[in-house]
Amino acid sequence: MEKIMFSLWRPARHSAESWRQSLMDLQRSLQACGASRIRVMVVDDAMDKAASQRITFSQHPLDGMISLWLDSASMLGPVQALIAQQVASLHAYLVCESEPYPEERKARIARFDAEVALGKRTPGMCQVALFRKPVGMNFEEWMVHWREGHGSNAYPLQSIFGYRQNLVVRRLTEDAPEVHAIVEEQFPDIAIGSAHGFYDTQGDEDLLRQRQKYMSESVTPIMDFSSLDCILTSFYQVSA
C-alpha cells in the first residue's frame, strides 16, 4: 500500500462549501479506482476564525488536500483524473506516513470527544504544513531532528489529538514544487483562533510564552521557512 497526497486549488466556480462537497462526492468513484482511507481537508467558512494562524510563503497557497491509499502509486492515473475535474490545479506526492504516540492520541481523542462517524466533520481543525528541510542540512541529520527531536518534544506542548508525519518520497506530478515533508495536525475546537487553546495552557500566560518560545526554537532546525505553506482546514475521514 502507498499513500498519495494531493495539494488542491479551488476553482472559481465553487464556493468553499460547494467545493468541499464536490470533493466528498468523489468517494465512490475513487473507491472504484482502488482508493481507501480517503481524507478531505478544505479551507472553508469554519476556518474563518483561524485566519490569523495561517502561515504561507508561496504566491498562491493551496486551498485544501486529499489523501488516500492505493495498492500502488502506479494506479494514480484514473484517481488523478477524477480529482482534476473538481479543482483548478493540483500537485501529487507519494509519501511515507508515520503516526506516532498512539496511546496519547487515543487519550486526547476521548478528552476532546473527537471521534466521529465516517464522512462527518471531525471537530476542531486540521493544520496542514508543507515544507522543505533547511538548505545544506544532511538528510539523515534532518530526519533525526524532525522525528526524534522536534516531534516527541513538541507534541506534549500542544492540544493535538491527531498527528501524521508524512515524509515525501517523490513528486508524482511534473510541475509539483519540491517538498520534503507534509505534516497533518488535528486540534480541538478550543484551538481555533486561540493561542491558549492551541498550546493547551488553560489561560496561563507564562506557560503560553514558554511553550511558544520552545516551539519556535524547536522548528528552526527542521524547516526552511521560505518554503512553508501552513493552512488550517476542516477535516473529513471519508472512508476506511
C-alpha positions as CSV (number, residue, x, y, z in Angstrom):
1,M,0.0,0.0,0.0
2,E,1.2,3.5,-0.8
3,K,-0.2,6.9,0.4
4,I,-0.7,9.7,-2.0
5,M,-1.3,13.3,-1.0
6,F,-2.8,15.9,-3.4
7,S,-2.4,19.6,-2.9
8,L,-5.5,21.3,-4.3
9,W,-6.6,24.7,-5.5
10,R,-10.3,25.6,-5.6
11,P,-11.8,26.6,-8.9
12,A,-13.5,30.0,-9.2
13,R,-16.9,28.4,-10.0
14,H,-17.1,27.0,-6.4
15,S,-17.6,28.5,-3.0
16,A,-15.6,26.8,-0.3
17,E,-18.6,24.9,0.9
18,S,-19.7,23.6,-2.5
19,W,-16.2,22.7,-3.4
20,R,-15.8,20.6,-0.3
21,Q,-19.0,18.8,-1.1
22,S,-17.8,18.1,-4.7
23,L,-14.6,16.5,-3.3
24,M,-16.6,14.5,-0.8
25,D,-18.8,13.3,-3.6
26,L,-15.8,11.6,-5.3
27,Q,-15.7,8.9,-2.6
28,R,-17.4,6.1,-4.6
29,S,-15.6,6.8,-7.8
30,L,-12.3,6.9,-6.0
31,Q,-13.0,3.7,-4.3
32,A,-13.9,2.1,-7.6
33,C,-10.4,3.0,-8.7
34,G,-8.9,1.2,-5.7
35,A,-8.6,4.1,-3.2
36,S,-9.1,3.6,0.5
37,R,-8.6,5.7,3.7
38,I,-9.7,8.8,1.8
39,R,-9.4,12.1,3.7
40,V,-10.6,15.5,2.7
41,M,-9.1,18.7,4.2
42,V,-10.5,22.0,3.0
43,V,-10.1,25.7,4.0
44,D,-13.8,26.6,4.4
45,D,-16.0,29.0,6.3
46,A,-15.5,27.1,9.6
47,M,-11.8,28.2,9.4
48,D,-12.5,31.9,9.3
49,K,-11.6,32.3,12.9
50,A,-8.3,30.6,12.3
51,A,-7.2,33.0,9.6
52,S,-4.5,34.6,11.9
53,Q,-2.9,31.2,12.4
54,R,-2.3,30.6,8.7
55,I,1.3,30.9,7.6
56,T,2.1,30.8,3.9
57,F,5.0,31.9,1.8
58,S,4.0,30.8,-1.7
59,Q,2.4,33.2,-4.1
60,H,-0.7,31.1,-4.4
61,P,-1.2,28.9,-1.3
62,L,-3.2,25.7,-1.6
63,D,-6.9,25.6,-0.6
64,G,-7.1,22.0,0.5
65,M,-5.8,18.4,0.3
66,I,-7.0,14.9,-0.4
67,S,-5.0,12.0,0.9
68,L,-5.7,8.4,0.1
69,W,-4.1,5.0,-0.1
70,L,-3.6,2.8,-3.2
71,D,-2.1,-0.7,-3.6
72,S,0.5,1.0,-5.8
73,A,1.2,4.6,-7.0
74,S,1.2,3.1,-10.5
75,M,-2.6,3.2,-10.1
76,L,-2.6,7.0,-9.9
77,G,-3.8,7.9,-13.4
78,P,-7.6,7.4,-13.1
79,V,-7.6,8.7,-9.5
80,Q,-5.8,11.9,-10.5
81,A,-8.2,12.3,-13.5
82,L,-11.2,12.2,-11.2
83,I,-9.8,14.7,-8.7
84,A,-8.6,17.0,-11.5
85,Q,-12.2,17.5,-12.7
86,Q,-13.0,19.2,-9.4
87,V,-10.0,21.5,-8.9
88,A,-8.3,24.5,-10.6
89,S,-5.0,22.7,-10.3
90,L,-3.3,20.0,-8.2
91,H,0.1,18.5,-7.2
92,A,0.5,14.9,-6.2
93,Y,3.1,13.4,-3.8
94,L,4.0,9.9,-2.8
95,V,4.6,9.9,1.0
96,C,5.6,7.6,3.8
97,E,3.2,8.1,6.7
98,S,4.2,7.9,10.4
99,E,1.5,8.2,13.1
100,P,3.4,8.2,16.4
101,Y,2.2,8.4,20.0
102,P,-0.9,6.1,19.7
103,E,-1.8,5.9,23.4
104,E,-1.6,9.7,23.9
105,R,-3.6,10.2,20.7
106,K,-6.3,7.8,21.9
107,A,-6.5,9.6,25.3
108,R,-6.8,13.0,23.7
109,I,-9.5,11.9,21.2
110,A,-11.5,10.8,24.2
111,R,-10.7,14.0,26.1
112,F,-11.8,16.3,23.3
113,D,-14.7,14.0,22.2
114,A,-13.2,14.0,18.7
115,E,-14.3,10.6,17.4
116,V,-17.0,10.8,14.7
117,A,-18.5,8.6,12.1
118,L,-17.0,8.3,8.6
119,G,-18.0,11.2,6.4
120,K,-18.7,13.6,9.3
121,R,-16.7,16.7,10.0
122,T,-14.1,16.0,12.7
123,P,-14.4,18.6,15.5
124,G,-11.7,21.3,15.5
125,M,-9.3,22.0,12.7
126,C,-6.5,20.2,10.9
127,Q,-3.3,22.1,10.4
128,V,-1.5,21.0,7.3
129,A,2.1,22.1,6.8
130,L,4.2,21.5,3.7
131,F,7.9,22.4,3.9
132,R,11.5,21.6,2.8
133,K,14.4,20.8,5.1
134,P,16.9,23.6,5.7
135,V,19.3,24.2,2.8
136,G,22.6,22.4,3.2
137,M,21.3,20.1,6.0
138,N,22.2,16.4,5.6
139,F,19.1,14.3,5.1
140,E,19.8,11.9,8.0
141,E,20.6,14.7,10.4
142,W,17.3,16.4,9.4
143,M,15.3,13.2,10.0
144,V,16.8,12.9,13.5
145,H,15.9,16.5,14.3
146,W,12.4,16.1,12.9
147,R,11.3,12.6,14.0
148,E,13.4,12.1,17.2
149,G,13.9,15.7,18.4
150,H,11.1,18.1,17.5
151,G,8.2,15.7,17.2
152,S,8.5,13.9,20.5
153,N,9.3,17.1,22.4
154,A,6.7,19.4,20.8
155,Y,3.7,17.0,20.8
156,P,3.0,17.3,24.6
157,L,3.1,21.1,24.4
158,Q,0.1,21.4,22.1
159,S,-3.6,20.2,22.2
160,I,-3.1,17.9,19.2
161,F,-5.2,14.8,19.1
162,G,-4.3,13.6,15.6
163,Y,-0.7,13.7,14.2
164,R,0.7,12.3,11.0
165,Q,4.2,12.9,9.8
166,N,4.4,12.4,6.0
167,L,7.9,12.1,4.5
168,V,7.7,12.9,0.8
169,V,9.2,10.1,-1.2
170,R,8.8,11.7,-4.6
171,R,6.7,14.1,-6.7
172,L,4.1,12.4,-8.8
173,T,3.2,15.4,-11.0
174,E,5.9,17.1,-13.1
175,D,5.2,20.6,-12.0
176,A,4.9,19.9,-8.3
177,P,7.3,22.0,-6.2
178,E,9.9,20.3,-4.1
179,V,8.6,19.4,-0.7
180,H,10.3,17.2,1.9
181,A,7.6,16.9,4.5
182,I,3.8,17.2,4.9
183,V,2.5,17.3,8.5
184,E,-1.1,16.8,9.5
185,E,-2.0,18.0,13.0
186,Q,-5.6,17.9,14.3
187,F,-6.6,20.3,17.0
188,P,-9.8,20.6,19.1
189,D,-12.3,23.5,18.8
190,I,-10.6,25.4,21.6
191,A,-7.5,25.9,19.4
192,I,-9.4,27.7,16.6
193,G,-8.2,31.3,16.8
194,S,-6.8,30.8,20.3
195,A,-3.1,30.5,21.3
196,H,-4.1,29.2,24.7
197,G,-6.3,26.5,23.1
198,F,-3.6,25.7,20.6
199,Y,-0.9,25.2,23.3
200,D,-3.3,23.8,25.9
201,T,-2.2,26.3,28.5
202,Q,-5.5,26.8,30.3
203,G,-5.1,30.6,30.2
204,D,-1.7,30.6,31.9
205,E,0.2,33.5,30.2
206,D,3.7,32.5,31.5
207,L,3.2,28.9,30.3
208,L,2.0,30.1,26.9
209,R,5.1,32.2,26.4
210,Q,7.3,29.3,27.4
211,R,5.6,26.9,25.0
212,Q,5.7,29.4,22.1
213,K,9.4,30.1,22.7
214,Y,10.2,26.4,22.8
215,M,8.2,25.7,19.6
216,S,9.9,28.5,17.8
217,E,13.3,27.2,18.8
218,S,12.3,23.6,18.0
219,V,11.1,24.1,14.4
220,T,14.1,26.2,13.4
221,P,16.5,23.2,12.8
222,I,13.9,21.2,10.8
223,M,12.4,23.7,8.4
224,D,13.3,26.1,5.5
225,F,10.7,28.8,6.4
226,S,10.8,30.3,3.0
227,S,9.2,27.0,1.7
228,L,6.5,26.8,4.3
229,D,2.8,26.7,3.5
230,C,0.7,26.1,6.6
231,I,-3.1,26.1,6.2
232,L,-6.0,25.4,8.6
233,T,-8.7,23.1,7.3
234,S,-11.9,21.3,8.2
235,F,-11.1,17.6,8.2
236,Y,-13.2,14.7,7.0
237,Q,-12.3,11.0,7.2
238,V,-14.4,10.0,4.2
239,S,-13.7,6.2,4.1
240,A,-11.9,3.5,5.9
